[in-house]
Amino acid sequence: IINNYLDATQGGAVDKASPSCMHFRDSKRKVDYVLAYHYRKRLAQHPPSVASPEATHRFAALALVLNGGTEKGRADRLQQDGGQHVPQERLGPPGVEVIELSPLDALEEEKRLQREEYERNLLEAGLEIEKDSENKSQGLSFVRIHAPWQVLSREAELLKIKMPTKKMYEITEEGGILKTLNEIWCKLTEPLQPQVPQQENTNMKSLSYPFSREKIYLYNIKDKDTFFDNATRSRIVHEILKRTTTKARNSMGIGTLIANNVYDAAYPLHDGEYEGQNDDMNERKLLYREWARYGAFYKFQPIDLIRKYFGEKIGLYFAWLGLYTEFLIPSSVIGIIVFLYGCITMESDIPSKEMCDQRNTFTMCPLCDKFCDYWNLSSACATARASHLFDNPATVFFSIFMALWATMFLEQWKRLQMRLSYFWDLTGLEEEELFFPLFQEHPRPEYETKLLQKKLKNKIIKPENSNEFSNVCYFACVLSQDEKEKLTWSDRMPGYAANFGLILFMIMLTFSAVFGVIVYRITTAAALSFSTNETTRSNVRVTVTATAVIINLVVILILDEIYGAIAKWLTEIEVPKTEKNFEERLILKAFLLKFVNSYAPIFYVAFFKGRFVGRPGHYVYLFEGYRMEECAPGGCLMELCIQLSIIMLGKQLIQNNLFEIGIPKLKKLFRKLKDERTEPKEMDTNQSKDPQQWGLDYTLEPFTGLTPEYMEMIIQFGFVTLFVASFPLAPVFALLNNIIEVRLDAKKFVTELRRPDTVRAKDIGIWYNILSGIGKLSVIINAFVIAVTSDFIPRLMYQYAYSQNGTMHGFINHTLSYFNVSHLKAGTQPENSPFAQDVLFCRFKDYREPPWSQNQYEFSKQYWAVLSARLAFVILFQNLVMFLSVLVDWMIPDIPKDISEQIKKEKSVLVDFFLKEEHEKLKLIESFIAHDKKKRKNGTKGERIRAASFCQFNRSQEGSVASFSSQHTEV
């Protein structure tokens, strides 16, 4: 071990025994972080003219001439010689060998120098490093990093990481009936609880305080190696890696080096294997056994252990997903009840009975020109009966319930989020990020590169010496110069213009895809109508609807993948400064594109299909001879239900499950085959018989963020809330999917992904705003679905305004208008119709004046009355539900009362604890001074000065206590 650096090539320093999978070769120092890179040894040979025994010595000095060029000194000498040719052996000083490198070797040499400089800077920061030997011509190598106690304590103080102190205080629980109900619930759900280690006394909580080396006596440090857990250790090392710089290419940390392919990956280690024969239990294996298996689907999630292992950001995601899945249970029960109500009342529904009655001979107008005949309304009996399952008065109640459900879900999440923030010590995170520069995010490598290009263009680059400042001072300088040197609107204008144009183009592409499916439906329906097969002609609507929905699903799945990649590229060309800004902009773009892509076909069926058909004798034609498609005789609600259910189930089964399972496995197989193909078959003396943890983790898929996980759940939330009036069973299918989704995501995080860096987060960020927006939009959409798409308003108007006896008898006849078949345009009459001579009037669904009226075929008074009622219902429904939502929001406080009291109590306990500790320190100092005076009564002047210094220290301590107390009072 030299300067905290252990090289595997130093045989004397390396133990020949197999190293531990989580430690250095000495089996003592824990591996906190791993850097992986591919190396390739130089292929260039020595020029014959300079070959000599001395030059071939291992330690011979080398002057590298990259890509046929030389260093600056050689260029200067060439210029002084007037550009005359200088022989190669005379380029360097005596004893120095000159080797000319190919472009590939030059690039590899540059990477090697950057790695060496970066690792030296890591050593200067106090980290300890162990490297594999590069004993093959090319291959994969690992750099293992360990953070000693001095580094951990220093960085924990800089990052203000809250750590538990010796002080424990009691958590006061709510009494009364709530406590009783909670105890009963805990007993009932005891078999569902995961078997993970928990605190012995759940009523006690450790008082946490930002780590301070000066107050190290306050913390309960039993073992310095285990005081900081693995997640905290890796977080500290990651912060050092991010701010450690190199001179080459103005590298600003590990992110830039990975972007420049100097390193392939940087990741913390998993806690060993998740399954195996050994009895050693670690947190990863515990998570797999109690959480990340499909066999544990009935158990609650161990949220605290998830947070401890993966960090607060991922812990909040799974807490949110668990709460969302729990809230789907009551909505699923109500949805099933609404569906059963439709099944029970189907036989007693008067409009359906009238439509199915063979005695009611409603002769309907042809559905297409020339080739379609007149038909009887009773032939659409099955469609009408099926429509009643979802088009009944119970769906109105269910829509109101789901709007309130969305509000209650968001309110309950805010309460749970606050509770988790208290127990996870995140309550002061906002102030820390706002007032402390070290908590501000580091700029992204792409932003730094763009800024560097701008500086070079403006010729304001000055030579810098990175050794003059420490890492902390360096970032202070960057923050102080942030206002002067940053990318402006003019720098980003090309990116913004490209974003606007491409997003608009992709939205138009989605609409074009929907229009293409509409054209397919119209042309296919017309083509099938020409068929001579009676069965084909009778099933035209079913065939066209089913195939069109499947085409829609395939187009949505393909465009979803394309839009995800394009949204990421568009965000990159915007050059956001920090990862947080990048993530928020990416989320907004991806959500906008995927929202439009997923719901455009559904919006068309709900609000546009059948609205622009025209009437017999004056139809609207899309192309010459192709009429706009109409809704089924029972209305468009049944078709909307089919469209919604197939798209929702298809996305969940194919995209959310099959893609999530299959694609990572294919990527892992491809990476393995690529490594086997590129690496030569050579013996690696450094490789042990048993695979090491860092090698196993490298083969896993890198963690790319939570955006895909949130996105699929947000889109599903839209399916559950936006069109729930047309499909009450949507919460049921969402619940069944999420039961699998929780375990699928858990298994992916535990077994298939590299361990993510722990990230502190106080909430779920912009996703909450999107959820809130969808909840408000669902009220408006469901109001229009009930008022416009369903027959709820026409039925209500008929029963209370037009029915003679206040019942629904005669409703079908009331909604059908008359048309004189002699008014059909020439060439559109049915050909070879057996009913042509008997039919004088045909019926069509609309509110229009009869042919014997003065204003024949104009909209009737009933049409305008129903339209007014529809708009009135939308306004009434929207305002009523919004009022109830605001009322629920007001009644449920965002912060639980017990948590609010505990936060106040924690502050008070913190002040008392510090005052007590400082008072004991003062007592100790005073006793020492008294003992010193008593021992040396005849003290010299120097001793009196020493006593005075102690008194001065005493007063300074009292002042520090007073200042702490006043500062806490201000907070």
LINCOR-V13753 format. One record per residue. N is the residue number from 1. RES is the residue in one small letter. NEAR is the number of other ideal C-beta (glycine too) atoms within 8 Angstrom. D_FIRST is the distance of its C-alpha to the first C-alpha in Angstrom with 2 decimals. Layout:
# LINCOR-V13753
n-><N N>
res-><RES RES>
near-><NEAR NEAR>
d_first-><D_FIRST D_FIRST>
This chain:
# LINCOR-V13753
n-><1 2 3 4 5 6 7 8 9 10 11 12 13 14 15 16 17 18 19 20 21 22 23 24 25 26 27 28 29 30 31 32 33 34 35 36 37 38 39 40 41 42 43 44 45 46 47 48 49 50 51 52 53 54 55 56 57 58 59 60 61 62 63 64 65 66 67 68 69 70 71 72 73 74 75 76 77 78 79 80 81 82 83 84 85 86 87 88 89 90 91 92 93 94 95 96 97 98 99 100 101 102 103 104 105 106 107 108 109 110 111 112 113 114 115 116 117 118 119 120 121 122 123 124 125 126 127 128 129 130 131 132 133 134 135 136 137 138 139 140 141 142 143 144 145 146 147 148 149 150 151 152 153 154 155 156 157 158 159 160 161 162 163 164 165 166 167 168 169 170 171 172 173 174 175 176 177 178 179 180 181 182 183 184 185 186 187 188 189 190 191 192 193 194 195 196 197 198 199 200 201 202 203 204 205 206 207 208 209 210 211 212 213 214 215 216 217 218 219 220 221 222 223 224 225 226 227 228 229 230 231 232 233 234 235 236 237 238 239 240 241 242 243 244 245 246 247 248 249 250 251 252 253 254 255 256 257 258 259 260 261 262 263 264 265 266 267 268 269 270 271 272 273 274 275 276 277 278 279 280 281 282 283 284 285 286 287 288 289 290 291 292 293 294 295 296 297 298 299 300 301 302 303 304 305 306 307 308 309 310 311 312 313 314 315 316 317 318 319 320 321 322 323 324 325 326 327 328 329 330 331 332 333 334 335 336 337 338 339 340 341 342 343 344 345 346 347 348 349 350 351 352 353 354 355 356 357 358 359 360 361 362 363 364 365 366 367 368 369 370 371 372 373 374 375 376 377 378 379 380 381 382 383 384 385 386 387 388 389 390 391 392 393 394 395 396 397 398 399 400 401 402 403 404 405 406 407 408 409 410 411 412 413 414 415 416 417 418 419 420 421 422 423 424 425 426 427 428 429 430 431 432 433 434 435 436 437 438 439 440 441 442 443 444 445 446 447 448 449 450 451 452 453 454 455 456 457 458 459 460 461 462 463 464 465 466 467 468 469 470 471 472 473 474 475 476 477 478 479 480 481 482 483 484 485 486 487 488 489 490 491 492 493 494 495 496 497 498 499 500 501 502 503 504 505 506 507 508 509 510 511 512 513 514 515 516 517 518 519 520 521 522 523 524 525 526 527 528 529 530 531 532 533 534 535 536 537 538 539 540 541 542 543 544 545 546 547 548 549 550 551 552 553 554 555 556 557 558 559 560 561 562 563 564 565 566 567 568 569 570 571 572 573 574 575 576 577 578 579 580 581 582 583 584 585 586 587 588 589 590 591 592 593 594 595 596 597 598 599 600 601 602 603 604 605 606 607 608 609 610 611 612 613 614 615 616 617 618 619 620 621 622 623 624 625 626 627 628 629 630 631 632 633 634 635 636 637 638 639 640 641 642 643 644 645 646 647 648 649 650 651 652 653 654 655 656 657 658 659 660 661 662 663 664 665 666 667 668 669 670 671 672 673 674 675 676 677 678 679 680 681 682 683 684 685 686 687 688 689 690 691 692 693 694 695 696 697 698 699 700 701 702 703 704 705 706 707 708 709 710 711 712 713 714 715 716 717 718 719 720 721 722 723 724 725 726 727 728 729 730 731 732 733 734 735 736 737 738 739 740 741 742 743 744 745 746 747 748 749 750 751 752 753 754 755 756 757 758 759 760 761 762 763 764 765 766 767 768 769 770 771 772 773 774 775 776 777 778 779 780 781 782 783 784 785 786 787 788 789 790 791 792 793 794 795 796 797 798 799 800 801 802 803 804 805 806 807 808 809 810 811 812 813 814 815 816 817 818 819 820 821 822 823 824 825 826 827 828 829 830 831 832 833 834 835 836 837 838 839 840 841 842 843 844 845 846 847 848 849 850 851 852 853 854 855 856 857 858 859 860 861 862 863 864 865 866 867 868 869 870 871 872 873 874 875 876 877 878 879 880 881 882 883 884 885 886 887 888 889 890 891 892 893 894 895 896 897 898 899 900 901 902 903 904 905 906 907 908 909 910 911 912 913 914 915 916 917 918 919 920 921 922 923 924 925 926 927 928 929 930 931 932 933 934 935 936 937 938 939 940 941 942 943 944 945 946 947 948 949 950 951 952 953 954 955 956 957 958 959 960 961 962 963 964 965 966 967 968 969 970 971>
res-><i i n n y l d a t q g g a v d k a s p s c m h f r d s k r k v d y v l a y h y r k r l a q h p p s v a s p e a t h r f a a l a l v l n g g t e k g r a d r l q q d g g q h v p q e r l g p p g v e v i e l s p l d a l e e e k r l q r e e y e r n l l e a g l e i e k d s e n k s q g l s f v r i h a p w q v l s r e a e l l k i k m p t k k m y e i t e e g g i l k t l n e i w c k l t e p l q p q v p q q e n t n m k s l s y p f s r e k i y l y n i k d k d t f f d n a t r s r i v h e i l k r t t t k a r n s m g i g t l i a n n v y d a a y p l h d g e y e g q n d d m n e r k l l y r e w a r y g a f y k f q p i d l i r k y f g e k i g l y f a w l g l y t e f l i p s s v i g i i v f l y g c i t m e s d i p s k e m c d q r n t f t m c p l c d k f c d y w n l s s a c a t a r a s h l f d n p a t v f f s i f m a l w a t m f l e q w k r l q m r l s y f w d l t g l e e e e l f f p l f q e h p r p e y e t k l l q k k l k n k i i k p e n s n e f s n v c y f a c v l s q d e k e k l t w s d r m p g y a a n f g l i l f m i m l t f s a v f g v i v y r i t t a a a l s f s t n e t t r s n v r v t v t a t a v i i n l v v i l i l d e i y g a i a k w l t e i e v p k t e k n f e e r l i l k a f l l k f v n s y a p i f y v a f f k g r f v g r p g h y v y l f e g y r m e e c a p g g c l m e l c i q l s i i m l g k q l i q n n l f e i g i p k l k k l f r k l k d e r t e p k e m d t n q s k d p q q w g l d y t l e p f t g l t p e y m e m i i q f g f v t l f v a s f p l a p v f a l l n n i i e v r l d a k k f v t e l r r p d t v r a k d i g i w y n i l s g i g k l s v i i n a f v i a v t s d f i p r l m y q y a y s q n g t m h g f i n h t l s y f n v s h l k a g t q p e n s p f a q d v l f c r f k d y r e p p w s q n q y e f s k q y w a v l s a r l a f v i l f q n l v m f l s v l v d w m i p d i p k d i s e q i k k e k s v l v d f f l k e e h e k l k l i e s f i a h d k k k r k n g t k g e r i r a a s f c q f n r s q e g s v a s f s s q h t e v>
near-><5 8 4 9 11 14 10 11 5 9 5 4 8 9 7 3 6 5 11 5 8 9 12 14 11 7 9 5 9 10 15 13 14 16 11 14 12 9 11 7 8 8 7 8 4 9 10 5 6 11 8 6 5 7 10 8 7 3 4 9 7 8 11 9 13 9 7 5 6 8 7 5 7 11 10 8 9 11 8 6 8 5 5 6 3 9 6 10 7 6 11 8 4 3 5 9 11 14 12 8 13 8 7 8 11 12 8 11 12 10 12 9 9 15 13 8 11 13 12 8 12 13 13 6 10 10 14 13 14 12 13 8 9 8 6 10 7 10 12 11 11 12 14 12 15 13 14 10 7 7 13 12 11 10 12 13 11 8 10 10 9 8 12 7 12 6 9 8 10 6 9 7 7 7 5 6 5 8 10 8 8 8 8 8 8 8 7 6 9 7 4 7 8 11 4 8 2 6 5 3 5 6 6 10 7 9 13 8 11 8 12 9 8 4 9 9 5 11 12 7 7 5 6 6 6 7 9 9 7 11 12 11 13 15 11 17 14 13 10 15 13 10 11 13 11 12 8 9 7 7 14 10 13 12 11 13 14 12 8 10 7 11 12 8 11 11 13 12 15 10 10 11 8 11 5 5 2 5 3 5 5 8 10 13 14 11 16 14 8 11 16 12 9 7 4 12 9 4 10 8 12 11 11 9 13 14 13 8 10 12 13 13 12 14 15 13 12 14 13 10 14 12 12 12 12 7 12 13 9 8 13 12 8 12 15 11 9 14 12 8 10 13 8 6 10 11 5 5 11 10 12 13 9 13 16 10 8 5 4 11 5 12 12 11 10 10 7 10 9 9 8 10 8 11 10 8 14 11 6 11 10 6 11 14 12 9 14 13 11 14 13 12 6 11 16 10 9 14 15 12 10 15 16 12 11 14 12 11 11 12 12 11 11 9 13 10 13 12 10 14 11 12 8 9 7 12 7 6 10 7 7 10 8 6 4 9 7 8 8 8 6 11 11 13 11 9 13 12 9 11 12 10 8 10 10 8 6 6 5 5 7 4 4 5 5 10 4 4 8 5 11 8 8 12 12 9 9 9 9 6 8 8 4 5 6 8 10 6 6 5 9 11 8 7 11 10 8 10 12 8 8 10 12 8 8 11 10 8 9 13 9 8 11 12 8 8 13 11 9 11 12 13 9 12 13 11 8 12 12 6 8 2 6 5 6 10 10 6 8 11 8 7 11 12 11 9 10 12 12 9 10 13 12 8 10 13 12 8 12 12 8 8 13 11 8 11 12 10 8 14 12 9 10 11 13 10 9 11 7 7 9 12 11 10 11 12 14 9 13 14 11 9 15 13 10 10 12 13 10 12 12 13 9 11 11 16 8 8 11 8 6 7 11 8 12 10 9 6 10 8 9 9 5 4 6 9 12 11 10 8 8 12 11 12 12 12 15 14 12 16 11 11 13 14 12 11 16 14 9 11 16 13 8 10 11 12 13 8 9 11 9 8 8 12 9 8 9 12 8 8 9 9 8 8 9 7 6 7 10 7 3 7 3 8 6 7 4 7 3 6 5 9 11 12 9 11 13 13 8 10 9 8 8 5 6 8 11 9 10 12 12 12 12 13 12 15 11 13 13 13 12 12 14 16 12 14 12 15 10 15 15 10 12 15 12 8 12 14 10 11 13 14 14 11 12 13 13 11 12 12 8 11 11 12 11 11 9 12 9 9 10 9 7 10 8 8 10 11 7 11 12 9 8 14 14 9 9 15 14 10 11 16 14 12 16 16 14 9 13 14 10 12 13 10 11 9 13 14 11 7 7 6 13 4 5 6 7 10 8 10 15 12 9 9 10 11 14 9 15 8 11 5 8 9 5 5 6 7 10 11 6 4 9 5 9 8 4 4 10 5 10 13 13 11 7 7 9 11 10 8 10 4 8 3 6 9 11 8 7 10 5 10 11 9 10 12 8 8 11 11 9 8 12 12 8 8 15 11 8 9 13 10 8 11 14 8 8 12 9 6 5 10 6 7 8 9 8 9 11 9 9 11 10 8 10 10 10 8 11 11 11 8 12 10 10 8 11 12 9 8 9 11 8 8 12 9 8 9 12 8 8 12 10 7 6 8 6 3 8 5 5 6 10 9 8 9 12 8 8 12 9 8 9 12 8 8 12 9 8 9 12 8 8 11 10 8 8 10 6 5 5>
d_first-><0.00 3.77 6.55 5.90 5.59 4.91 7.83 10.15 11.54 8.96 10.99 9.65 6.42 8.79 11.53 14.85 16.48 17.52 15.46 17.52 19.48 18.48 14.87 11.38 10.95 10.25 13.74 13.26 12.29 15.28 15.58 17.84 18.55 18.43 19.24 21.00 22.26 24.18 23.29 25.72 25.03 27.41 30.72 32.28 33.08 33.23 36.74 38.67 39.85 36.49 35.18 34.27 32.06 30.01 29.72 28.43 25.53 22.09 21.11 24.56 24.96 26.52 28.93 29.49 33.08 33.06 36.13 38.13 37.59 35.69 33.88 35.96 36.37 37.91 40.28 41.35 42.11 44.08 46.08 46.78 48.02 50.51 48.96 49.49 47.40 44.48 43.32 39.88 38.67 39.60 37.75 34.57 34.07 34.08 31.09 30.06 30.71 32.32 31.97 34.25 32.87 34.97 35.14 33.03 30.31 30.55 30.06 27.04 25.54 26.28 24.57 21.40 21.44 22.10 19.19 16.78 18.49 18.56 14.87 14.28 16.92 15.36 12.23 14.92 16.66 13.93 12.83 9.50 9.50 9.15 11.52 13.90 14.73 18.08 19.87 23.35 25.77 25.70 24.54 22.81 19.12 17.31 14.76 13.84 13.58 13.10 14.92 14.25 17.45 17.76 17.90 20.17 22.50 22.76 23.57 25.84 27.78 28.11 29.22 31.43 30.49 32.97 31.65 33.87 34.86 36.25 39.73 41.64 45.07 47.78 48.70 52.48 53.98 57.29 60.08 63.39 64.08 60.81 58.80 61.11 60.82 57.02 56.97 59.35 57.26 54.06 55.90 57.36 54.07 51.98 51.84 50.51 47.54 44.08 42.50 39.36 38.02 39.87 40.12 42.27 44.56 45.21 47.41 44.54 41.99 38.98 39.39 36.75 35.75 33.31 30.04 29.91 27.39 30.36 32.17 29.35 31.72 33.95 31.67 31.50 27.79 27.48 23.86 21.47 19.75 23.21 25.06 24.37 25.31 23.67 26.20 25.62 21.82 22.29 25.03 22.93 20.19 23.11 24.64 21.58 21.52 25.24 25.24 22.26 24.01 23.79 26.37 27.27 30.50 30.19 27.84 28.12 25.45 24.37 28.08 28.92 26.08 27.28 30.83 30.02 28.39 25.03 23.65 25.85 25.09 23.17 23.74 22.72 22.68 25.72 25.57 25.71 28.89 32.29 34.17 33.47 34.47 31.74 32.91 29.85 31.39 29.53 31.06 31.29 33.17 35.32 36.25 37.18 39.29 41.15 41.29 40.27 42.82 46.43 47.45 46.40 48.74 50.90 48.18 47.29 43.96 41.15 40.78 38.52 36.01 36.27 35.57 32.60 31.03 32.14 32.91 36.20 37.45 37.47 38.68 41.62 42.50 42.84 44.69 47.08 47.56 48.29 50.83 52.47 52.83 54.35 56.79 57.92 59.38 62.39 63.04 63.05 65.55 67.82 67.54 68.62 71.53 72.63 72.51 74.49 76.99 77.59 78.09 80.54 82.59 82.72 86.07 87.64 86.57 89.90 88.75 87.03 90.18 92.38 90.27 90.31 94.05 95.92 99.09 97.57 98.09 95.86 96.17 93.13 93.01 91.30 87.51 87.73 90.40 92.90 91.00 90.51 93.45 94.51 92.79 93.26 90.89 90.93 88.85 85.85 86.18 82.80 80.97 82.84 82.11 78.39 78.27 79.58 76.43 74.53 77.41 78.84 79.10 76.08 73.73 74.72 73.70 70.43 69.64 70.14 68.04 65.12 65.24 65.00 62.35 60.11 60.60 59.89 56.74 55.35 56.36 54.79 51.56 51.49 51.96 49.25 46.88 47.57 47.08 43.68 42.71 43.58 41.72 38.65 38.64 39.52 42.65 41.35 39.48 42.22 42.20 38.41 38.51 41.51 40.58 36.80 35.53 32.07 33.90 35.68 34.53 32.58 34.73 34.55 33.11 36.64 38.10 35.66 36.47 40.16 39.90 38.08 40.89 43.42 41.85 41.83 45.42 46.47 44.54 42.88 39.28 37.66 34.40 31.62 28.40 25.98 23.89 26.93 26.90 24.61 24.82 27.41 29.51 29.39 30.98 33.45 34.53 34.91 37.01 39.14 39.90 40.61 44.35 44.55 42.40 43.00 44.86 48.56 51.35 52.31 48.82 48.97 52.67 52.27 50.01 52.49 55.39 53.69 52.95 56.55 58.04 55.89 56.13 59.89 60.00 58.08 60.35 63.33 61.78 61.67 65.29 66.18 64.68 66.76 69.82 69.20 69.25 72.46 74.03 72.96 74.64 77.83 78.20 77.28 79.73 82.43 81.73 81.82 85.05 86.68 85.90 88.89 87.02 88.13 84.94 82.79 84.96 84.90 81.08 80.35 78.86 76.57 75.35 74.72 72.96 70.61 69.62 69.21 66.87 64.69 64.60 63.67 60.79 59.43 59.74 57.98 55.02 54.67 55.07 52.62 49.80 50.94 51.32 47.85 46.30 48.72 48.14 44.40 45.14 47.72 45.31 42.70 45.28 46.14 42.60 42.16 39.77 37.77 37.01 39.56 42.26 41.41 41.69 44.96 46.59 45.54 46.98 50.27 50.75 49.85 52.01 54.95 54.92 54.39 56.94 59.57 58.70 58.90 61.99 64.15 66.02 66.57 67.89 70.29 71.76 71.98 73.60 74.87 76.06 79.84 80.34 81.56 83.70 87.11 90.19 92.53 94.38 91.84 88.41 85.33 84.14 80.59 81.69 85.15 86.28 83.16 83.67 80.94 79.76 81.16 79.85 80.99 84.26 82.32 80.25 76.77 74.99 74.78 73.30 70.84 69.80 69.29 67.31 65.07 64.44 63.60 61.25 59.51 59.15 58.22 55.42 54.08 54.26 53.22 51.01 49.45 48.95 49.17 47.25 44.50 44.12 44.70 43.05 39.44 39.79 41.13 38.32 35.71 37.59 37.92 34.20 33.44 36.08 34.86 31.27 32.72 35.05 32.63 29.76 30.69 30.96 27.99 25.80 22.42 20.13 17.46 20.12 20.61 24.16 24.27 24.01 21.23 22.32 20.97 22.94 25.97 25.97 25.83 29.10 30.79 33.00 31.54 33.17 35.69 37.26 40.11 42.91 44.18 44.24 46.17 48.41 49.80 50.56 52.23 54.41 55.33 56.16 58.54 60.23 60.67 62.18 63.74 66.30 66.47 70.27 70.61 68.14 67.90 65.76 62.82 61.01 61.40 59.70 56.98 56.36 56.14 53.72 51.47 51.24 49.62 47.77 45.84 44.47 43.97 41.84 39.96 39.24 38.15 35.65 34.23 34.30 34.73 32.79 29.16 28.45 29.81 28.23 29.92 32.57 34.70 38.40 41.49 43.93 44.51 45.26 47.92 48.69 50.70 52.92 53.51 54.47 56.80 58.38 58.96 60.55 63.00 63.73 64.49 67.37 69.04 68.49 69.79 72.78 73.67 73.06 75.51 77.99 77.93 76.60 78.14 81.83 81.34 83.16 86.05 86.64 86.60 88.98 91.35 91.51 92.28 94.05 95.81 96.33 99.88 98.99 95.45 93.86 91.91 94.88 95.57 92.13 91.59 94.99 94.22 91.03 92.71 94.76 97.67 97.91 101.02 100.13 102.75 100.51 97.77 97.22 98.82 96.57 94.39 96.80 95.82 97.16 99.17 98.85 101.19 101.21 102.05 105.75 105.20 102.52 103.81 100.89 97.24 94.74 91.34 88.90 89.36 91.48 94.09 97.83 100.00 101.89 105.19 103.89 104.74 101.00 100.12 96.45 95.32 92.88 94.85 94.88 92.81 90.02 89.80 90.10 87.25 85.12 85.74 84.84 81.58 80.52 81.66 79.61 76.46 76.91 77.78 74.97 72.33 73.39 73.82 70.41 68.71 70.48 69.43 65.82 65.83 67.47 64.79 62.09 63.83 64.37 60.76 58.46 55.12 53.31 54.24 55.97 53.69 50.55 52.17 52.92 49.44 47.89 50.26 49.53 45.76 46.22 48.45 46.11 43.22 45.29 46.49 43.04 41.65 44.77 44.49 40.85 41.59 44.72 42.85 40.44 43.52 45.11 42.10 42.15 45.93 45.79 43.20 45.49 48.55 46.87 45.83 49.41 50.93 48.75 49.47 53.04 53.49 50.44 50.02 49.96 46.18 46.15 48.66 46.50 43.55 45.83 47.04 43.53 43.09 46.37 45.29 42.10 44.43 46.58 43.66 42.50 46.07 46.13 42.90 44.40 47.60 45.87 43.88 47.13 49.03 46.34 46.37 50.16 50.02 47.82>
